[in-house]
């Protein structure tokens, strides 16, 4: 009997009937103890399986992990660590694509792939034979150089027993001169905020009753919460993914009670200061060369209530869309949370595109929800999605799946070798090395289906038809220079709102979701640009009036120069 295609007859039994049947089996004299345990286990499993699938809406892969463990019953194999991977947004614009980079809707739910890499750290993993790679591999101590601490306070300590030009204390006849100083790093801990209580002396006149109050010393802000504290709250919430109520609990333990409602009001002020910059980023994103988009589900309580009050409402889903745009050598990250799909959010951005510009390159998965309804784009589909479809079927159809995965892995390896090439060089290299592989794979897939070697309606046949159906968009990198081969960068960018969702579960209102969109967009865009997001959020608050006057001067890659110009004007 072929159990793969055998459909058992479904027999509904109550819990009482099942218990009676198990007792009969346990008391049967003609069954051994081993047979009794086997039959009892089968009955209990048959009763358990429909309930767990019905109650938890469980997927096949989740069920596999529940029954056989994380590895599906296979022996655990050690995997080599890959140096050039990071889920940090700093690596989104530079890390090479890999066929096993899972998307946010696949295994991205489980969290970031690697959160231990240093922001902006460069590696030589693409060229293992380089002297730099050999030197880095020999160190292996895990310690960091003092130069990585960019915000360190530099303190110079003079040698108090001698000075340059003095005679050598060993009386050798030589004289002392200054050389490179020694470096020691000291890191001290402190609470999230330092609270200072100022007692302002008051004097009252005994005759007229006038009251005189001492003034605050210079340099002390009159506001209760400064810009740095607000920026820290925003980073903790929208990047580190610590919910406000959890921050409140920690702060109370440290003797600094701050209600979660107050925290939201403070980060709302940060979002208000950076709101004009978002419009500038949208315009720059719309006029770029390449744009990538995808979305994941989310929950907004006010929308849930709307859906309950309007049962005939056609659009009930809620999504967080991530859009990465590449324009003029800059990478812009934009986030949108609401009832619109990723394609509809992309359409609103593309309305800012100049009419004299050619169609923009768009990378996304094959879902129709990612396409902008009113705009034509040069569509590129993600090869990683096709790779995953065969990887999930590897246990059931090993030979054909290994064939497809091996061919696609060759293409990904070729793409890694093009990371430092120009667009035209990369295009020519792919045409030389990847095109023959893709053409042969296309012929093989068609042969498998036309010659009935694979059942078209089976899971393997559907995976093959997926590749053939979207073949034109999947091989766009062989036709258009600059077209990417996967959507892994935007899927890694989606992990940031996903971890916020997993920690806080939902947004209360659309307004709260909008605040999250603004701050996450500013933080991630600054991080990709190599700027300190904390400094950037502080600057937007301190120069709020100037930001509203000319928001284009306050993008992450221009704000430092703008501050310098304002300082020069003030000094003049």
C-alpha positions, -999 to 999 in steps of 0.1 A, spaced: 0 0 0 14 34 -10 8 54 21 17 87 3 -14 86 -18 -36 66 6 -66 86 19 -79 69 51 -116 68 59 -125 95 85 -144 80 115 -157 104 141 -156 91 177 -164 109 209 -138 111 237 -158 86 257 -160 61 228 -122 65 223 -115 58 260 -137 27 259 -119 14 228 -84 20 245 -95 0 276 -107 -29 254 -73 -30 237 -54 -28 270 -74 -58 284 -72 -79 252 -54 -112 261 -44 -120 225 -23 -88 221 13 -84 234 23 -54 255 42 -39 225 11 -43 202 -12 -27 228 11 3 230 13 6 193 -24 5 187 -32 28 216 -6 53 203 -22 52 169 -57 59 183 -45 87 205 -26 103 176 -56 100 153 -77 118 179 -51 145 186 -42 154 151 -75 169 138 -80 189 170 -45 205 170 -48 213 132 -83 228 137 -75 249 168 -40 262 159 -44 265 121 -11 248 120 11 245 89 28 213 76 62 226 86 51 235 121 35 201 125 67 185 113 87 204 140 61 194 167 63 157 158 100 153 149 117 182 165 134 213 150 153 193 124 124 171 113 138 139 127 172 143 109 205 143 125 218 177 133 245 188 109 269 215 118 269 244 94 298 267 87 294 302 97 292 328 70 310 360 77 293 383 53 258 380 66 239 402 89 203 410 95 213 445 107 200 472 84 236 485 80 242 454 59 211 456 37 228 476 10 260 457 9 256 420 19 257 395 -9 226 375 -18 223 339 -7 199 313 -18 192 303 18 183 338 31 148 332 42 122 359 38 102 376 65 71 356 58 90 323 58 116 319 86 121 356 91 94 353 118 118 336 140 140 367 143 171 381 128 196 358 112 227 373 128 226 403 152 262 400 165 280 416 135 294 451 140 275 479 121 295 489 91 321 462 96 338 451 64 348 415 57 368 398 30 347 367 28 342 372 -9 380 366 -14 393 341 11 427 341 -5 433 378 2 459 388 28 433 407 48 411 376 50 440 355 62 450 381 88 414 383 101 411 345 103 443 342 124 432 367 151 401 349 163 402 366 198 369 384 194 382 416 209 374 450 193 398 477 184 395 510 202 387 528 170 352 511 167 339 532 196 329 562 176 311 580 204 339 576 229 350 606 250 387 612 244 407 622 275 444 629 272 465 621 302 499 638 304 530 621 318 535 641 350 571 632 358 588 643 326 581 662 294 594 661 258 629 674 256 639 664 291 669 642 297 663 604 299 658 594 336 682 564 330 710 590 326 720 574 292 726 608 277 695 608 255 665 631 254 628 622 255 604 628 226 567 621 221 556 589 204 522 573 197 502 573 230 489 541 247 452 535 245 430 521 273 392 518 270 370 522 301 333 515 298 310 524 327 274 516 330 245 540 338 208 540 337 187 550 307 183 585 320 199 607 347 173 625 368 184 658 384 163 676 409 169 713 411 159 732 443 154 768 432 158 791 462 128 815 467 128 848 486 97 867 496 96 904 505 82 909 540 66 942 530 53 940 495 52 902 492 71 899 460 87 865 454 121 861 438 132 827 424 167 817 415 174 811 378 187 779 363 224 779 356 234 783 319 233 751 298 205 734 317 174 728 295 142 742 307 123 712 293 117 682 315 127 656 288 156 664 265 160 653 229 185 626 237 162 609 261 133 609 235 156 595 208 167 567 232 131 558 238 124 557 201 153 534 194 144 511 223 108 508 210 111 508 172 145 492 167 153 471 198 116 462 200 111 468 237 74 476 243 66 507 262 50 488 291 82 467 294 104 498 294 81 512 321 87 482 343 124 483 339 125 520 346 105 516 377 130 490 390 157 516 385 138 542 405 127 561 374 89 556 368 77 567 334 42 556 323 39 540 289 14 567 278 40 594 285 66 574 266 44 574 235 38 612 238 76 617 238 84 595 208 54 611 190 73 644 193 103 628 177 82 616 148 67 651 144 102 665 141 112 640 114 79 639 95 89 664 67 120 643 59 98 613 50 82 633 22 117 641 8 128 605 10 96 594 -8 103 617 -37 140 605 -39 128 569 -37 103 574 -65 130 588 -88 156 561 -82 168 533 -105 156 503 -84 129 498 -58 121 466 -38 90 459 -18 73 432 3 49 431 33 40 411 63 8 409 83 2 431 114 -27 440 137 -42 474 145 -69 473 172 -89 502 159 -91 485 124 -102 452 141 -131 471 157 -140 487 124 -141 452 108 -164 439 136 -187 469 132 -188 466 94 -192 428 86 -196 435 49 -163 454 47 -143 441 17 -108 449 29 -101 435 64 -65 426 62 -37 447 78 -1 448 66 33 464 72 50 471 39 88 476 36 101 495 5 138 498 -2 147 522 -29 182 527 -45 187 562 -58 219 581 -66 240 557 -46 218 560 -16 195 533 -1 162 546 13 140 524 37 103 533 40 77 515 61 39 517 59 14 500 82 -23 499 75 -49 482 52 -30 489 20 -9 462 3 27 467 -6 18 474 -42 -7 501 -33 19 518 -10 44 516 -39 19 532 -62 16 562 -38 53 566 -39 56 563 -77 32 592 -81 62 614 -73 83 600 -102 92 624 -130 74 617 -162 107 620 -182 123 591 -164 121 555 -178 102 527 -160 117 518 -127 131 484 -119 109 466 -93 120 436 -73 94 416 -54 80 381 -51 54 368 -75 24 379 -54 0 402 -73 -4 424 -41 32 437 -46 24 453 -80 14 490 -83 -20 489 -101 -15 522 -120 22 522 -129 42 501 -152 75 488 -138 103 465 -151 93 436 -130 120 413 -114 109 383 -93 129 367 -65 149 336 -73 152 328 -36 114 322 -34 117 296 -62 147 280 -44 127 277 -12 98 259 -29 121 231 -39 140 231 -6 108 224 12 101 194 -10 136 180 -8 127 152 16 99 139 -7 115 144 -42 153 145 -35 166 140 -71 146 167 -90 148 191 -61 186 187 -58 189 194 -96 170 227 -94 186 238 -61 221 230 -75 215 251 -107 200 280 -87 229 278 -62 253 281 -91 236 314 -101 237 327 -66 274 319 -64 280 338 -96 261 367 -82 284 368 -51 314 370 -74 300 402 -90 295 422 -57 324 446 -65 317 450 -102 299 478 -120 264 472 -134 277 465 -169 305 442 -157 280 423 -135 255 420 -164 282 407 -188 295 382 -162 260 368 -155 254 365 -193 286 345 -196 282 322 -165 245 322 -154 227 323 -188 237 288 -199 227 274 -165 193 291 -166 186 280 -202 194 244 -194 172 245 -163 143 260 -183 146 232 -209 148 205 -182 117 219 -164 97 219 -196 108 183 -204 97 171 -170 62 184 -174 56 178 -211 69 142 -210 48 135 -179 78 126 -158 62 148 -131 26 150 -122 16 186 -130 -8 189 -100 16 174 -75 35 197 -51 67 192 -72 48 199 -104 34 231 -89 68 242 -79 81 236 -115 51 255 -130 58 284 -106 93 288 -121 81 285 -157 51 309 -152 73 336 -138 104 328 -158 106 361 -176 107 381 -144 130 356 -127 157 359 -154 154 397 -156 190 401 -144 201 385 -177 182 411 -197 185 444 -178 217 456 -163 214 464 -126 184 440 -120 189 420 -88 183 382 -85 165 381 -52 145 402 -27 165 392 4 175 428 13 139 440 18 130 407 36 158 414 60 145 449 64 111 435 72 125 417 102 127 450 122 89 456 123 84 418 126 103 417 159 84 448 171 52 430 163 63 398 181 72 418 212 42 442 213 17 422 193 -4 451 179 -8 488 174 -37 505 192 -46 530 165 -37 540 130 -19 570 144 3 548 166 12 528 135 20 560 116 44 571 143 61 537 141 64 540 103 81 574 105 106 565 132 114 531 118 120 546 83 143 573 97 162 549 120 168 522 93 177 547 65 202 564 88 217 530 98 220 519 61 237 552 54 263 545 81 250 573 103 243 571 140 205 569 143 206 583 178 226 614 168 203 618 138 170 618 158 185 642 183 195 666 155 160 665 140 145 676 173 171 703 181 168 719 147 130 713 142 122 747 128 150 744 102 139 709 93 104 722 85 119 751 64 141 729 43 136 692 49 158 681 19 188 694 38 181 671 67 183 636 51 207 612 69 235 619 44 232 657 45 223 667 80 258 669 94 269 692 67 238 713 73 246 716 110 281 728 101 268 754 78 244 767 104 273 769 129 294 789 105 265 813 99 259 817 136 296 823 142 297 849 114 
